[in-house]
Amino acid sequence: RARRRKPEPELDWEEAVVSTQSTGAKEAENPAKSVKARGFHLRTHFKTSREVAQAIKGMHLRKAQKYLKDVVAKKQIIPMRRFMGGVGRHAQAKAFNTSGSLGAWPKKSATIVLDLLKNAESNAEVKGLEVDSLVVEYIQVNRAPQMRRRTYRAHGRINPFMCSPCHIEMILTETESIVAKEDDDAPKKKSKKKEARARARLGAE
């Protein structure tokens, strides 16, 4: 005897719209001095892209571009901090504070992030911002829906062969780098130990 299903609760149309909306990334604190660059359903691995994003977070635009170009040329390495399964140890990773000197050269992810940085640079030029003063203030990598393929196995079987694409979104902000010059005439502070040593020398003389 078939069981009767309970009637599903009816959603108001406004509630249904709100429940399916995506939150997205955060907004820039100063939109007039910031630019965005986004890419959706990018055909590169989520895990390696996340490590690349963490490596350039907080860098100046020019420094990040040079760093990723060196990663593609295998002159510098991306430290693997979270997704470390099957990652090898490399001497280049000793420059970073990572456990076990684990690192990799994810060429595809680095190239795609480089393209997004180039896009952000073009957006900054159109907006009239100083490109050399841009800093990667915020970068986010999210998983995208997996894309399905198939691989053929022995005895006529078929197994799933999935890829793990990602969404990447970044915010670059213009910063003012002003360094205050020291006043040469201002008296320099001395520690108590140095003053005691100086008095001891004068007493010995």
Disulfide bonds with the S-S distance in Angstrom:
none
